[in-house]
Every structure is written in C-alpha cells, then in structure tokens.
Amino acid sequence: MNLEMDTNIGYQIKHLTFCKYALKTPNKTIALSFPQMLELRRKINELTSYSSLTNIVNNDNFVLLFVADKEHLIFLEIPQLLVLKEEIDLLFHTPVSLFV
C-alpha cells in the first residue's frame, strides 16, 4: 500500500458563486468567503517568499496553516504549499465569465 500523497490532486480551489469559494484538500472541502480567500492569499504569499521558504526548508519542511477564520487547520509540505500558491494565483488572475 502506497501512503505517499500525490501533490497534483492535493489542493484545488473552485469558485462556486459570487464571493463563495471551496478549497478542496485531500481530507475535506472547506467553504471560504471572499474575505477569507483574500486572507488565505495573503498568508500563502507571505509563506512563499524567498526568506520564508528558506526558513521552512531549514527547519521543519512543513507549515501548519489556519484557514477560514481559524476553523480549519491544514498541513502543507513545500510542494503542496507551492501548488496551493499556483491555484490561488490562477483563481485571481483568470477572468470570470459573467454568462456561465
């Protein structure tokens, strides 16, 4: 039995409705409002700066992150952290169609 997690399917963010998002983790799906999404983006951008990544690699190689007003705690290793950053960047830089 292989217990190693695949980071490609680990974390996904979906835009559900106006100001409602879903963060899909390997264990659960977390509902996020727009302010919570902005806070998650701020935390992820802070954690993926060069100095923060260097500090993470030199110490523990993982991050524990509170999400959705500290209702959920997620465990992120470096590859998962970078995948989540890409997901958030795509979400904020992809135009949303008004007529879906």
N, CA, C and O atoms as CSV, one atom per row, in Angstrom:
chain,resi,resn,atom,element,x,y,z
A,1,MET,N,N,0.836,-1.176,0.000
A,1,MET,CA,C,0.000,0.000,0.000
A,1,MET,C,C,0.884,1.243,0.000
A,1,MET,O,O,1.778,1.362,0.838
A,2,ASN,N,N,0.649,2.162,-0.920
A,2,ASN,CA,C,1.432,3.375,-1.055
A,2,ASN,C,C,0.748,4.504,-0.290
A,2,ASN,O,O,-0.359,4.908,-0.644
A,3,LEU,N,N,1.399,5.017,0.758
A,3,LEU,CA,C,0.816,6.064,1.580
A,3,LEU,C,C,1.250,7.458,1.156
A,3,LEU,O,O,0.820,8.442,1.758
A,4,GLU,N,N,2.082,7.563,0.148
A,4,GLU,CA,C,2.573,8.846,-0.292
A,4,GLU,C,C,1.482,9.613,-1.028
A,4,GLU,O,O,0.797,9.052,-1.883
A,5,MET,N,N,1.316,10.891,-0.702
A,5,MET,CA,C,0.257,11.699,-1.283
A,5,MET,C,C,0.719,12.334,-2.595
A,5,MET,O,O,1.851,12.805,-2.700
A,6,ASP,N,N,-0.158,12.342,-3.583
A,6,ASP,CA,C,0.114,12.976,-4.862
A,6,ASP,C,C,-0.230,14.453,-4.744
A,6,ASP,O,O,-1.383,14.793,-4.480
A,7,THR,N,N,0.752,15.347,-4.935
A,7,THR,CA,C,0.513,16.776,-4.762
A,7,THR,C,C,-0.280,17.371,-5.914
A,7,THR,O,O,-0.810,18.473,-5.775
A,8,ASN,N,N,-0.381,16.686,-7.041
A,8,ASN,CA,C,-1.132,17.231,-8.172
A,8,ASN,C,C,-2.629,17.277,-7.894
A,8,ASN,O,O,-3.319,18.167,-8.392
A,9,ILE,N,N,-3.133,16.347,-7.118
A,9,ILE,CA,C,-4.558,16.352,-6.816
A,9,ILE,C,C,-4.828,16.779,-5.377
A,9,ILE,O,O,-5.965,16.677,-4.915
A,10,GLY,N,N,-3.829,17.246,-4.671
A,10,GLY,CA,C,-3.952,17.554,-3.266
A,10,GLY,C,C,-4.824,18.747,-2.939
A,10,GLY,O,O,-5.703,18.636,-2.085
A,11,TYR,N,N,-4.619,19.873,-3.578
A,11,TYR,CA,C,-5.319,21.099,-3.230
A,11,TYR,C,C,-5.858,21.768,-4.486
A,11,TYR,O,O,-5.133,21.999,-5.454
A,12,GLN,N,N,-7.144,22.071,-4.442
A,12,GLN,CA,C,-7.789,22.770,-5.552
A,12,GLN,C,C,-8.718,23.828,-4.988
A,12,GLN,O,O,-9.304,23.644,-3.921
A,13,ILE,N,N,-8.854,24.939,-5.706
A,13,ILE,CA,C,-9.776,25.985,-5.305
A,13,ILE,C,C,-10.778,26.174,-6.436
A,13,ILE,O,O,-10.409,26.290,-7.605
A,14,LYS,N,N,-12.053,26.202,-6.062
A,14,LYS,CA,C,-13.113,26.395,-7.047
A,14,LYS,C,C,-13.949,27.597,-6.656
A,14,LYS,O,O,-14.244,27.823,-5.483
A,15,HIS,N,N,-14.325,28.366,-7.676
A,15,HIS,CA,C,-15.220,29.497,-7.487
A,15,HIS,C,C,-16.638,28.969,-7.623
A,15,HIS,O,O,-17.033,28.537,-8.706
A,16,LEU,N,N,-17.407,28.996,-6.547
A,16,LEU,CA,C,-18.746,28.431,-6.557
A,16,LEU,C,C,-19.780,29.438,-7.035
A,16,LEU,O,O,-20.411,29.242,-8.074
A,17,THR,N,N,-19.951,30.502,-6.288
A,17,THR,CA,C,-20.881,31.573,-6.637
A,17,THR,C,C,-20.211,32.890,-6.315
A,17,THR,O,O,-19.031,32.937,-5.968
A,18,PHE,N,N,-20.976,33.956,-6.432
A,18,PHE,CA,C,-20.444,35.278,-6.117
A,18,PHE,C,C,-19.926,35.303,-4.682
A,18,PHE,O,O,-20.702,35.131,-3.742
A,19,CYS,N,N,-18.652,35.510,-4.508
A,19,CYS,CA,C,-17.976,35.601,-3.201
A,19,CYS,C,C,-17.989,34.309,-2.396
A,19,CYS,O,O,-17.828,34.354,-1.176
A,20,LYS,N,N,-18.171,33.181,-3.025
A,20,LYS,CA,C,-18.114,31.885,-2.345
A,20,LYS,C,C,-17.117,30.993,-3.066
A,20,LYS,O,O,-17.152,30.858,-4.290
A,21,TYR,N,N,-16.237,30.392,-2.297
A,21,TYR,CA,C,-15.185,29.544,-2.846
A,21,TYR,C,C,-15.124,28.243,-2.047
A,21,TYR,O,O,-15.623,28.160,-0.925
A,22,ALA,N,N,-14.504,27.236,-2.648
A,22,ALA,CA,C,-14.297,25.957,-1.971
A,22,ALA,C,C,-12.842,25.563,-2.129
A,22,ALA,O,O,-12.329,25.490,-3.246
A,23,LEU,N,N,-12.179,25.309,-1.019
A,23,LEU,CA,C,-10.810,24.806,-1.008
A,23,LEU,C,C,-10.893,23.312,-0.765
A,23,LEU,O,O,-11.279,22.869,0.316
A,24,LYS,N,N,-10.526,22.535,-1.781
A,24,LYS,CA,C,-10.569,21.083,-1.676
A,24,LYS,C,C,-9.194,20.597,-1.250
A,24,LYS,O,O,-8.206,20.793,-1.958
A,25,THR,N,N,-9.141,19.964,-0.087
A,25,THR,CA,C,-7.914,19.396,0.444
A,25,THR,C,C,-7.995,17.883,0.287
A,25,THR,O,O,-9.054,17.371,-0.077
A,26,PRO,N,N,-6.927,17.158,0.546
A,26,PRO,CA,C,-7.005,15.696,0.448
A,26,PRO,C,C,-8.011,15.077,1.415
A,26,PRO,O,O,-8.509,13.980,1.162
A,27,ASN,N,N,-8.320,15.763,2.520
A,27,ASN,CA,C,-9.189,15.193,3.542
A,27,ASN,C,C,-10.603,15.748,3.568
A,27,ASN,O,O,-11.534,15.052,3.972
A,28,LYS,N,N,-10.777,17.008,3.136
A,28,LYS,CA,C,-12.083,17.641,3.235
A,28,LYS,C,C,-12.167,18.828,2.294
A,28,LYS,O,O,-11.176,19.236,1.689
A,29,THR,N,N,-13.371,19.373,2.182
A,29,THR,CA,C,-13.607,20.582,1.413
A,29,THR,C,C,-13.985,21.691,2.380
A,29,THR,O,O,-14.858,21.517,3.231
A,30,ILE,N,N,-13.318,22.836,2.242
A,30,ILE,CA,C,-13.515,23.961,3.152
A,30,ILE,C,C,-14.189,25.089,2.381
A,30,ILE,O,O,-13.688,25.523,1.344
A,31,ALA,N,N,-15.314,25.559,2.883
A,31,ALA,CA,C,-16.016,26.687,2.282
A,31,ALA,C,C,-15.341,27.984,2.724
A,31,ALA,O,O,-15.030,28.169,3.900
A,32,LEU,N,N,-15.119,28.879,1.756
A,32,LEU,CA,C,-14.469,30.156,2.043
A,32,LEU,C,C,-15.288,31.302,1.468
A,32,LEU,O,O,-15.841,31.196,0.373
A,33,SER,N,N,-15.362,32.395,2.214
A,33,SER,CA,C,-15.955,33.619,1.693
A,33,SER,C,C,-14.837,34.412,1.000
A,33,SER,O,O,-13.668,34.031,1.061
A,34,PHE,N,N,-15.206,35.512,0.346
A,34,PHE,CA,C,-14.195,36.308,-0.347
A,34,PHE,C,C,-13.161,36.887,0.624
A,34,PHE,O,O,-11.968,36.817,0.327
A,35,PRO,N,N,-13.559,37.454,1.769
A,35,PRO,CA,C,-12.529,37.935,2.711
A,35,PRO,C,C,-11.611,36.815,3.220
A,35,PRO,O,O,-10.414,37.034,3.409
A,36,GLN,N,N,-12.160,35.639,3.439
A,36,GLN,CA,C,-11.333,34.507,3.862
A,36,GLN,C,C,-10.373,34.102,2.748
A,36,GLN,O,O,-9.234,33.719,3.016
A,37,MET,N,N,-10.826,34.187,1.510
A,37,MET,CA,C,-9.972,33.866,0.366
A,37,MET,C,C,-8.827,34.877,0.258
A,37,MET,O,O,-7.689,34.504,-0.026
A,38,LEU,N,N,-9.130,36.143,0.483
A,38,LEU,CA,C,-8.083,37.174,0.460
A,38,LEU,C,C,-7.055,36.942,1.571
A,38,LEU,O,O,-5.855,37.110,1.357
A,39,GLU,N,N,-7.524,36.562,2.735
A,39,GLU,CA,C,-6.612,36.283,3.855
A,39,GLU,C,C,-5.750,35.060,3.562
A,39,GLU,O,O,-4.560,35.052,3.876
A,40,LEU,N,N,-6.335,34.034,2.966
A,40,LEU,CA,C,-5.556,32.852,2.582
A,40,LEU,C,C,-4.491,33.231,1.562
A,40,LEU,O,O,-3.350,32.779,1.658
A,41,ARG,N,N,-4.857,34.057,0.586
A,41,ARG,CA,C,-3.879,34.506,-0.414
A,41,ARG,C,C,-2.743,35.274,0.249
A,41,ARG,O,O,-1.578,35.069,-0.092
A,42,ARG,N,N,-3.067,36.157,1.195
A,42,ARG,CA,C,-2.032,36.927,1.887
A,42,ARG,C,C,-1.079,36.009,2.650
A,42,ARG,O,O,0.138,36.188,2.593
A,43,LYS,N,N,-1.630,35.027,3.364
A,43,LYS,CA,C,-0.800,34.086,4.127
A,43,LYS,C,C,0.088,33.251,3.202
A,43,LYS,O,O,1.272,33.061,3.480
A,44,ILE,N,N,-0.479,32.759,2.116
A,44,ILE,CA,C,0.289,31.928,1.184
A,44,ILE,C,C,1.388,32.747,0.524
A,44,ILE,O,O,2.511,32.264,0.379
A,45,ASN,N,N,1.086,33.981,0.120
A,45,ASN,CA,C,2.119,34.836,-0.476
A,45,ASN,C,C,3.233,35.129,0.521
A,45,ASN,O,O,4.404,35.197,0.148
A,46,GLU,N,N,2.871,35.299,1.772
A,46,GLU,CA,C,3.870,35.534,2.809
A,46,GLU,C,C,4.740,34.294,3.017
A,46,GLU,O,O,5.959,34.403,3.156
A,47,LEU,N,N,4.115,33.119,3.039
A,47,LEU,CA,C,4.861,31.875,3.267
A,47,LEU,C,C,5.724,31.463,2.084
A,47,LEU,O,O,6.692,30.723,2.258
A,48,THR,N,N,5.391,31.930,0.880
A,48,THR,CA,C,6.163,31.524,-0.299
A,48,THR,C,C,7.186,32.568,-0.727
A,48,THR,O,O,7.750,32.476,-1.818
A,49,SER,N,N,7.427,33.552,0.119
A,49,SER,CA,C,8.528,34.471,-0.176
A,49,SER,C,C,9.844,33.702,-0.015
A,49,SER,O,O,9.886,32.662,0.642
A,50,TYR,N,N,10.894,34.211,-0.607
A,50,TYR,CA,C,12.184,33.520,-0.586
A,50,TYR,C,C,12.675,33.279,0.843
A,50,TYR,O,O,13.116,32.180,1.178
A,51,SER,N,N,12.594,34.309,1.677
A,51,SER,CA,C,13.102,34.161,3.047
A,51,SER,C,C,12.249,33.178,3.855
A,51,SER,O,O,12.786,32.407,4.650
A,52,SER,N,N,10.934,33.197,3.660
A,52,SER,CA,C,10.073,32.257,4.386
A,52,SER,C,C,10.307,30.825,3.937
A,52,SER,O,O,10.388,29.917,4.764
A,53,LEU,N,N,10.418,30.617,2.622
A,53,LEU,CA,C,10.689,29.268,2.116
A,53,LEU,C,C,12.028,28.748,2.627
A,53,LEU,O,O,12.142,27.580,2.998
A,54,THR,N,N,13.029,29.604,2.647
A,54,THR,CA,C,14.339,29.209,3.160
A,54,THR,C,C,14.241,28.812,4.631
A,54,THR,O,O,14.833,27.819,5.054
A,55,ASN,N,N,13.502,29.585,5.394
A,55,ASN,CA,C,13.315,29.276,6.810
A,55,ASN,C,C,12.566,27.958,7.001
A,55,ASN,O,O,12.921,27.164,7.872
A,56,ILE,N,N,11.545,27.727,6.202
A,56,ILE,CA,C,10.765,26.482,6.292
A,56,ILE,C,C,11.639,25.281,5.944
A,56,ILE,O,O,11.606,24.266,6.640
A,57,VAL,N,N,12.412,25.391,4.882
A,57,VAL,CA,C,13.283,24.288,4.451
A,57,VAL,C,C,14.352,24.007,5.505
A,57,VAL,O,O,14.668,22.846,5.766
A,58,ASN,N,N,14.902,25.034,6.104
A,58,ASN,CA,C,15.959,24.841,7.098
A,58,ASN,C,C,15.441,24.305,8.430
A,58,ASN,O,O,16.221,23.777,9.222
A,59,ASN,N,N,14.154,24.430,8.686
A,59,ASN,CA,C,13.618,23.996,9.982
A,59,ASN,C,C,12.794,22.719,9.873
A,59,ASN,O,O,13.292,21.642,10.202
A,60,ASP,N,N,11.559,22.811,9.425
A,60,ASP,CA,C,10.640,21.680,9.540
A,60,ASP,C,C,10.232,21.040,8.222
A,60,ASP,O,O,9.832,19.876,8.210
A,61,ASN,N,N,10.321,21.759,7.125
A,61,ASN,CA,C,9.869,21.308,5.795
A,61,ASN,C,C,8.353,21.190,5.697
A,61,ASN,O,O,7.852,20.535,4.783
A,62,PHE,N,N,7.617,21.800,6.607
A,62,PHE,CA,C,6.163,21.838,6.509
A,62,PHE,C,C,5.633,23.065,7.236
A,62,PHE,O,O,6.338,23.710,8.012
A,63,VAL,N,N,4.358,23.369,6.958
A,63,VAL,CA,C,3.688,24.510,7.565
A,63,VAL,C,C,2.316,24.052,8.054
A,63,VAL,O,O,1.634,23.288,7.370
A,64,LEU,N,N,1.920,24.508,9.213
A,64,LEU,CA,C,0.556,24.337,9.697
A,64,LEU,C,C,-0.139,25.680,9.514
A,64,LEU,O,O,0.339,26.708,9.992
A,65,LEU,N,N,-1.269,25.661,8.818
A,65,LEU,CA,C,-1.932,26.905,8.438
A,65,LEU,C,C,-3.397,26.867,8.837
A,65,LEU,O,O,-4.125,25.943,8.475
A,66,PHE,N,N,-3.824,27.881,9.589
A,66,PHE,CA,C,-5.241,28.014,9.916
A,66,PHE,C,C,-5.959,28.666,8.745
A,66,PHE,O,O,-5.465,29.627,8.155
A,67,VAL,N,N,-7.138,28.130,8.412
A,67,VAL,CA,C,-7.918,28.610,7.276
A,67,VAL,C,C,-9.350,28.860,7.733
A,67,VAL,O,O,-9.824,28.230,8.679
A,68,ALA,N,N,-10.031,29.772,7.065
A,68,ALA,CA,C,-11.447,30.075,7.294
A,68,ALA,C,C,-11.679,30.529,8.730
A,68,ALA,O,O,-12.392,29.880,9.495
A,69,ASP,N,N,-11.067,31.646,9.078
A,69,ASP,CA,C,-11.222,32.229,10.412
A,69,ASP,C,C,-10.857,31.243,11.523
A,69,ASP,O,O,-11.542,31.152,12.542
A,70,LYS,N,N,-9.778,30.519,11.309
A,70,LYS,CA,C,-9.216,29.562,12.272
A,70,LYS,C,C,-10.158,28.405,12.593
A,70,LYS,O,O,-10.074,27.820,13.673
A,71,GLU,N,N,-11.046,28.073,11.675
A,71,GLU,CA,C,-11.933,26.923,11.856
A,71,GLU,C,C,-11.266,25.619,11.427
A,71,GLU,O,O,-11.605,24.547,11.928
A,72,HIS,N,N,-10.315,25.715,10.496
A,72,HIS,CA,C,-9.663,24.524,9.950
A,72,HIS,C,C,-8.155,24.710,10.003
A,72,HIS,O,O,-7.638,25.814,9.831
A,73,LEU,N,N,-7.469,23.613,10.242
A,73,LEU,CA,C,-6.008,23.595,10.251
A,73,LEU,C,C,-5.547,22.647,9.160
A,73,LEU,O,O,-5.964,21.490,9.118
A,74,ILE,N,N,-4.680,23.142,8.268
A,74,ILE,CA,C,-4.176,22.283,7.193
A,74,ILE,C,C,-2.656,22.159,7.307
A,74,ILE,O,O,-1.957,23.088,7.711
A,75,PHE,N,N,-2.186,20.989,6.938
A,75,PHE,CA,C,-0.775,20.635,6.947
A,75,PHE,C,C,-0.267,20.725,5.519
A,75,PHE,O,O,-0.783,20.045,4.632
A,76,LEU,N,N,0.747,21.563,5.290
A,76,LEU,CA,C,1.289,21.753,3.943
A,76,LEU,C,C,2.791,21.520,3.943
A,76,LEU,O,O,3.530,22.161,4.690
A,77,GLU,N,N,3.235,20.597,3.098
A,77,GLU,CA,C,4.653,20.456,2.839
A,77,GLU,C,C,5.002,21.441,1.725
A,77,GLU,O,O,4.109,22.032,1.117
A,78,ILE,N,N,6.274,21.618,1.461
A,78,ILE,CA,C,6.726,22.613,0.483
A,78,ILE,C,C,6.061,22.430,-0.888
A,78,ILE,O,O,5.553,23.414,-1.427
A,79,PRO,N,N,6.036,21.233,-1.481
A,79,PRO,CA,C,5.382,21.097,-2.797
A,79,PRO,C,C,3.891,21.442,-2.748
A,79,PRO,O,O,3.363,22.045,-3.683
A,80,GLN,N,N,3.219,21.067,-1.676
A,80,GLN,CA,C,1.797,21.370,-1.541
A,80,GLN,C,C,1.579,22.872,-1.384
A,80,GLN,O,O,0.611,23.417,-1.914
A,81,LEU,N,N,2.456,23.530,-0.672
A,81,LEU,CA,C,2.383,24.975,-0.492
A,81,LEU,C,C,2.519,25.689,-1.834
A,81,LEU,O,O,1.791,26.642,-2.113
A,82,LEU,N,N,3.445,25.227,-2.654
A,82,LEU,CA,C,3.649,25.844,-3.964
A,82,LEU,C,C,2.487,25.570,-4.914
A,82,LEU,O,O,2.121,26.434,-5.711
A,83,VAL,N,N,1.906,24.372,-4.834
A,83,VAL,CA,C,0.726,24.054,-5.652
A,83,VAL,C,C,-0.438,24.944,-5.247
A,83,VAL,O,O,-1.159,25.454,-6.104
A,84,LEU,N,N,-0.627,25.132,-3.949
A,84,LEU,CA,C,-1.710,25.990,-3.474
A,84,LEU,C,C,-1.500,27.435,-3.906
A,84,LEU,O,O,-2.463,28.126,-4.238
A,85,LYS,N,N,-0.267,27.897,-3.906
A,85,LYS,CA,C,0.025,29.257,-4.387
A,85,LYS,C,C,-0.352,29.391,-5.855
A,85,LYS,O,O,-0.950,30.392,-6.248
A,86,GLU,N,N,-0.013,28.401,-6.668
A,86,GLU,CA,C,-0.377,28.438,-8.089
A,86,GLU,C,C,-1.889,28.442,-8.274
A,86,GLU,O,O,-2.408,29.167,-9.122
A,87,GLU,N,N,-2.594,27.643,-7.490
A,87,GLU,CA,C,-4.062,27.596,-7.562
A,87,GLU,C,C,-4.665,28.959,-7.239
A,87,GLU,O,O,-5.579,29.415,-7.926
A,88,ILE,N,N,-4.160,29.600,-6.205
A,88,ILE,CA,C,-4.676,30.910,-5.806
A,88,ILE,C,C,-4.353,31.951,-6.866
A,88,ILE,O,O,-5.197,32.784,-7.197
A,89,ASP,N,N,-3.131,31.910,-7.403
A,89,ASP,CA,C,-2.760,32.857,-8.457
A,89,ASP,C,C,-3.654,32.687,-9.680
A,89,ASP,O,O,-4.087,33.675,-10.273
A,90,LEU,N,N,-3.933,31.450,-10.061
A,90,LEU,CA,C,-4.825,31.200,-11.192
A,90,LEU,C,C,-6.225,31.724,-10.927
A,90,LEU,O,O,-6.859,32.289,-11.817
A,91,LEU,N,N,-6.703,31.540,-9.717
A,91,LEU,CA,C,-8.042,31.992,-9.363
A,91,LEU,C,C,-8.166,33.509,-9.483
A,91,LEU,O,O,-9.169,34.007,-9.993
A,92,PHE,N,N,-7.165,34.243,-9.021
A,92,PHE,CA,C,-7.235,35.697,-9.022
A,92,PHE,C,C,-6.817,36.326,-10.348
A,92,PHE,O,O,-7.074,37.510,-10.570
A,93,HIS,N,N,-6.183,35.566,-11.228
A,93,HIS,CA,C,-5.734,36.131,-12.489
A,93,HIS,C,C,-6.461,35.586,-13.705
A,93,HIS,O,O,-6.116,35.929,-14.836
A,94,THR,N,N,-7.456,34.745,-13.492
A,94,THR,CA,C,-8.252,34.210,-14.588
A,94,THR,C,C,-9.568,34.971,-14.650
A,94,THR,O,O,-10.285,35.046,-13.652
A,95,PRO,N,N,-9.896,35.541,-15.814
A,95,PRO,CA,C,-11.169,36.268,-15.906
A,95,PRO,C,C,-12.358,35.316,-15.753
A,95,PRO,O,O,-12.359,34.195,-16.262
A,96,VAL,N,N,-13.355,35.802,-15.043
A,96,VAL,CA,C,-14.563,35.014,-14.811
A,96,VAL,C,C,-15.634,35.457,-15.800
A,96,VAL,O,O,-15.889,36.651,-15.953
A,97,SER,N,N,-16.250,34.505,-16.460
A,97,SER,CA,C,-17.312,34.832,-17.402
A,97,SER,C,C,-18.568,35.205,-16.627
A,97,SER,O,O,-18.931,34.523,-15.668
A,98,LEU,N,N,-19.229,36.274,-17.032
A,98,LEU,CA,C,-20.459,36.697,-16.382
A,98,LEU,C,C,-21.648,35.873,-16.825
A,98,LEU,O,O,-22.645,35.790,-16.108
A,99,PHE,N,N,-21.560,35.265,-17.990
A,99,PHE,CA,C,-22.661,34.483,-18.544
A,99,PHE,C,C,-22.260,33.023,-18.638
A,99,PHE,O,O,-21.910,32.526,-19.709
A,100,VAL,N,N,-22.317,32.352,-17.516
A,100,VAL,CA,C,-21.924,30.939,-17.488
A,100,VAL,C,C,-23.089,30.059,-17.814
A,100,VAL,O,O,-22.951,28.836,-17.839
